[in-house]
Amino acid sequence: MAQKLSQKLKELRKSKRFTLDQLAEESGISKSYIWELENRESQRPSAQKLSSLADALGVSINFFLEDDVSSPEDRHLDEAFFRGYQNLDESSKEHLRKVLEAFQGKSS
């Protein structure tokens, strides 16, 4: 069953226990616009707004664009993780690589 952006956004926001105010703060998008996205199906947000919402909710933008998925799949979470990783400074990336190596049982 195809799920609309409005349903996905509202359900994901609630599953993350974000209020409209919290999501507005995290995404940099106004509370009233998020409410409209959740409650008015005619809204067509820009790629930038979708990207900001996806980042704030920890999923890839593809989750919102794919009609055939109703909840985030591992690939949506992985894409969001990799995008976040790419935006880190080099020192933070190095720390994260060391954590990954520790989980994998490798030593430097």
LODOBA-151523 format. One record per residue: residue in one letter; z, y, x of N, C-alpha, C in turn. Coordinates in steps of 0.05 Angstrom, whole numbers, plus 5000, padded with zeros to 4 digits. Each point is the difference from the previous one (the first is absolute). Layout:
N
> aa / n.pz / n.py / n.px / ca.pz / ca.py / ca.px / c.pz / c.py / c.px
> A / Z / Y / X / Z / Y / X / Z / Y / X
...
This chain:
108
> aa / n.pz / n.py / n.px / ca.pz / ca.py / ca.px / c.pz / c.py / c.px
> M / 5000 / 4976 / 5017 / 5000 / 5024 / 4983 / 5000 / 5025 / 5018
> A / 4982 / 5018 / 4994 / 4999 / 5025 / 5015 / 5024 / 5017 / 4995
> Q / 5011 / 5012 / 5020 / 5022 / 5017 / 4997 / 4993 / 5028 / 5009
> K / 5006 / 5020 / 4984 / 4993 / 5027 / 5005 / 5019 / 5013 / 5020
> L / 4990 / 5021 / 5013 / 5015 / 5014 / 5020 / 5027 / 5009 / 4988
> S / 5000 / 5010 / 4976 / 5025 / 5010 / 4988 / 5021 / 4979 / 4999
> Q / 4992 / 4976 / 4992 / 5019 / 4977 / 4998 / 5010 / 4992 / 5027
> K / 4982 / 4998 / 5019 / 5007 / 4992 / 5027 / 5020 / 5019 / 5013
> L / 4994 / 5026 / 4997 / 5016 / 5020 / 5012 / 5028 / 5000 / 4988
> K / 5002 / 4999 / 4974 / 5026 / 5000 / 4987 / 5016 / 4975 / 5007
> E / 4988 / 4977 / 4998 / 5014 / 4975 / 5006 / 5009 / 4998 / 5029
> L / 4983 / 5009 / 5019 / 5007 / 4999 / 5028 / 5022 / 5020 / 5006
> R / 4998 / 5024 / 4988 / 5021 / 5020 / 5004 / 5027 / 4989 / 4991
> K / 5000 / 4988 / 4976 / 5025 / 4989 / 4989 / 5011 / 4977 / 5016
> S / 4981 / 4983 / 5010 / 5009 / 4977 / 5016 / 5013 / 5008 / 5026
> K / 4991 / 5023 / 5010 / 5012 / 5012 / 5025 / 5024 / 5016 / 4994
> R / 5007 / 5003 / 4974 / 5023 / 5015 / 4990 / 4998 / 5030 / 5008
> F / 4976 / 5010 / 4998 / 4995 / 5028 / 5005 / 5000 / 5015 / 4973
> T / 5014 / 5022 / 4999 / 4996 / 5018 / 4977 / 4975 / 5016 / 5004
> L / 4991 / 5014 / 4980 / 4977 / 5017 / 5003 / 5006 / 5021 / 5022
> D / 5024 / 5011 / 4999 / 5008 / 5020 / 5020 / 4999 / 4988 / 5029
> Q / 5009 / 4976 / 5003 / 5000 / 4988 / 5027 / 4972 / 4995 / 5010
> L / 4983 / 4990 / 4982 / 4972 / 4995 / 5008 / 4986 / 5026 / 5006
> A / 5006 / 5020 / 4985 / 4988 / 5027 / 5005 / 5008 / 5010 / 5028
> E / 5025 / 4997 / 5006 / 5010 / 5008 / 5026 / 4987 / 4984 / 5023
> E / 4999 / 4974 / 4997 / 4989 / 4982 / 5021 / 4970 / 5004 / 5003
> S / 4986 / 5006 / 4979 / 4970 / 5001 / 5001 / 4990 / 5029 / 5004
> G / 5017 / 5020 / 4994 / 4990 / 5027 / 5002 / 4983 / 5008 / 4976
> I / 5002 / 4985 / 4979 / 4984 / 5005 / 4975 / 5020 / 5009 / 4979
> S / 4993 / 5018 / 4983 / 5018 / 5010 / 4980 / 5008 / 4978 / 4980
> K / 5025 / 5002 / 4991 / 5011 / 4982 / 4980 / 4982 / 5000 / 4975
> S / 4992 / 5023 / 4991 / 4984 / 5002 / 4976 / 4973 / 4986 / 5003
> Y / 4988 / 5002 / 5024 / 4974 / 4987 / 5004 / 5004 / 4969 / 5000
> I / 5021 / 4991 / 5013 / 5005 / 4971 / 5000 / 5005 / 4990 / 4971
> W / 5015 / 5015 / 4985 / 5004 / 4993 / 4972 / 4973 / 4998 / 4985
> E / 4983 / 5019 / 5005 / 4973 / 4999 / 4987 / 4985 / 4976 / 5009
> L / 5001 / 4993 / 5025 / 4986 / 4976 / 5010 / 5011 / 4975 / 4986
> E / 5026 / 4999 / 4995 / 5012 / 4977 / 4988 / 4995 / 4998 / 4970
> N / 4996 / 5023 / 4987 / 5000 / 5001 / 4971 / 4973 / 5009 / 4987
> R / 4982 / 5010 / 5016 / 4974 / 5009 / 4989 / 4978 / 4985 / 5015
> E / 4987 / 4983 / 4987 / 4980 / 4983 / 5013 / 4975 / 5015 / 5009
> S / 4996 / 5024 / 4991 / 4975 / 5014 / 5008 / 5002 / 5013 / 5028
> Q / 5023 / 4998 / 5012 / 5004 / 5012 / 5027 / 4984 / 4986 / 5021
> R / 4987 / 5015 / 5017 / 4985 / 4989 / 5023 / 5010 / 5014 / 5026
> P / 5020 / 4988 / 5012 / 5012 / 5013 / 5024 / 4980 / 4999 / 5024
> S / 5003 / 5019 / 5017 / 4984 / 5000 / 5025 / 5009 / 4978 / 5018
> A / 4983 / 4993 / 5019 / 5007 / 4980 / 5020 / 5025 / 5008 / 5015
> Q / 5003 / 5026 / 5006 / 5024 / 5009 / 5014 / 5025 / 4996 / 4984
> K / 5000 / 5005 / 4975 / 5023 / 4996 / 4983 / 5007 / 4970 / 4998
> L / 4979 / 4983 / 4996 / 5005 / 4971 / 4999 / 5011 / 4990 / 5027
> S / 4990 / 5011 / 5021 / 5010 / 4992 / 5027 / 5029 / 5008 / 5003
> S / 5008 / 5024 / 4991 / 5027 / 5009 / 5002 / 5019 / 4983 / 4983
> L / 4991 / 4993 / 4976 / 5016 / 4982 / 4983 / 5003 / 4972 / 5012
> A / 4978 / 4990 / 5011 / 5000 / 4973 / 5012 / 5019 / 5000 / 5024
> D / 4999 / 5020 / 5017 / 5018 / 5002 / 5023 / 5029 / 5001 / 4991
> A / 5006 / 5016 / 4980 / 5027 / 5003 / 4991 / 5011 / 4974 / 4988
> L / 4982 / 4984 / 4988 / 5008 / 4975 / 4987 / 4996 / 4975 / 5017
> G / 4990 / 5004 / 5024 / 4998 / 4978 / 5020 / 4978 / 4980 / 4994
> V / 4978 / 5009 / 4988 / 4977 / 4983 / 4995 / 4975 / 5013 / 5010
> S / 4978 / 4985 / 5001 / 4975 / 5013 / 5007 / 4987 / 5012 / 4976
> I / 4983 / 5019 / 5004 / 4986 / 5014 / 4978 / 4983 / 4979 / 4984
> N / 4992 / 4979 / 5014 / 4984 / 4979 / 4986 / 5014 / 4988 / 4976
> F / 5027 / 4999 / 5001 / 5015 / 4989 / 4978 / 4994 / 5016 / 4974
> F / 4998 / 5026 / 5002 / 4995 / 5016 / 4977 / 4971 / 4999 / 4991
> L / 4982 / 4993 / 5018 / 4971 / 5000 / 4994 / 4990 / 4973 / 4989
> E / 5014 / 4979 / 5005 / 4992 / 4973 / 4992 / 5009 / 4994 / 4972
> D / 4982 / 4996 / 4981 / 5007 / 4994 / 4973 / 5011 / 4973 / 4995
> D / 4995 / 4981 / 5018 / 5007 / 4972 / 4995 / 5028 / 4992 / 5010
> V / 5015 / 5019 / 5010 / 5027 / 4994 / 5010 / 5020 / 5017 / 4984
> S / 5023 / 4988 / 4993 / 5020 / 5015 / 4985 / 5025 / 5007 / 5016
> S / 5004 / 4986 / 5022 / 5022 / 5006 / 5018 / 4990 / 4998 / 5029
> P / 5013 / 5014 / 5018 / 4991 / 5000 / 5028 / 5000 / 4972 / 5012
> E / 4979 / 4994 / 5014 / 4998 / 4974 / 5014 / 5007 / 5005 / 5029
> D / 5004 / 4979 / 5015 / 5007 / 5003 / 5029 / 4980 / 5018 / 5014
> R / 4974 / 4997 / 4994 / 4980 / 5016 / 5014 / 5004 / 5030 / 4995
> H / 5009 / 5007 / 4976 / 5005 / 5029 / 4994 / 5023 / 5010 / 5017
> L / 5021 / 4983 / 5002 / 5023 / 5008 / 5016 / 4993 / 5001 / 5030
> D / 4985 / 4980 / 5009 / 4992 / 5000 / 5028 / 4983 / 5024 / 5007
> E / 4981 / 5007 / 4983 / 4983 / 5023 / 5005 / 5017 / 5025 / 5002
> A / 5020 / 5003 / 4983 / 5017 / 5023 / 5001 / 5016 / 5001 / 5025
> F / 5010 / 4976 / 5009 / 5016 / 4998 / 5024 / 4982 / 5009 / 5024
> F / 4976 / 4989 / 5002 / 4983 / 5007 / 5023 / 4992 / 5029 / 5000
> R / 4997 / 5012 / 4976 / 4993 / 5028 / 4999 / 5024 / 5016 / 5010
> G / 5024 / 4992 / 4992 / 5024 / 5014 / 5010 / 5003 / 4997 / 5030
> Y / 4994 / 4976 / 5010 / 5002 / 4995 / 5029 / 4981 / 5019 / 5015
> Q / 4976 / 5003 / 4990 / 4980 / 5016 / 5013 / 5009 / 5029 / 5002
> N / 5017 / 5009 / 4982 / 5009 / 5028 / 5000 / 5025 / 5004 / 5017
> L / 5011 / 4979 / 5012 / 5023 / 5003 / 5017 / 4993 / 5012 / 5027
> D / 5020 / 5012 / 5013 / 4995 / 5009 / 5027 / 5002 / 4976 / 5019
> E / 4991 / 5003 / 5024 / 4999 / 4977 / 5019 / 5027 / 4987 / 5005
> S / 5021 / 5016 / 5002 / 5027 / 4989 / 5005 / 5008 / 4982 / 4977
> S / 4996 / 5009 / 4976 / 5007 / 4984 / 4976 / 4984 / 4975 / 4999
> K / 4974 / 5002 / 5006 / 4983 / 4976 / 5001 / 5011 / 4979 / 5020
> E / 5008 / 5010 / 5023 / 5010 / 4982 / 5021 / 5026 / 4986 / 4990
> H / 5017 / 5015 / 4986 / 5025 / 4988 / 4989 / 4993 / 4979 / 4980
> L / 4981 / 5006 / 4983 / 4992 / 4980 / 4979 / 4987 / 4976 / 5012
> R / 4984 / 5003 / 5021 / 4989 / 4977 / 5014 / 5022 / 4982 / 5012
> K / 5021 / 5012 / 5011 / 5022 / 4985 / 5011 / 5015 / 4985 / 4978
> V / 5003 / 5012 / 4978 / 5013 / 4986 / 4977 / 4983 / 4976 / 4992
> L / 4974 / 5004 / 4998 / 4982 / 4978 / 4993 / 5001 / 4978 / 5020
> E / 5000 / 5007 / 5026 / 5003 / 4979 / 5020 / 5026 / 4985 / 4998
> A / 5022 / 5014 / 4993 / 5026 / 4986 / 4997 / 4998 / 4981 / 4977
> F / 4987 / 5007 / 4978 / 4997 / 4982 / 4977 / 4983 / 4976 / 5007
> Q / 4981 / 5004 / 5018 / 4982 / 4979 / 5008 / 5012 / 4983 / 5022
> G / 5022 / 5008 / 5012 / 5013 / 4985 / 5021 / 4988 / 5004 / 5027
> K / 4986 / 5022 / 5003 / 4988 / 5007 / 5027 / 5018 / 5019 / 5014
> S / 4997 / 5000 / 5027 / 5015 / 5019 / 5016 / 4980 / 5016 / 5016
> S / 5007 / 5025 / 5006 / 4982 / 5018 / 5014 / 5002 / 4996 / 5030
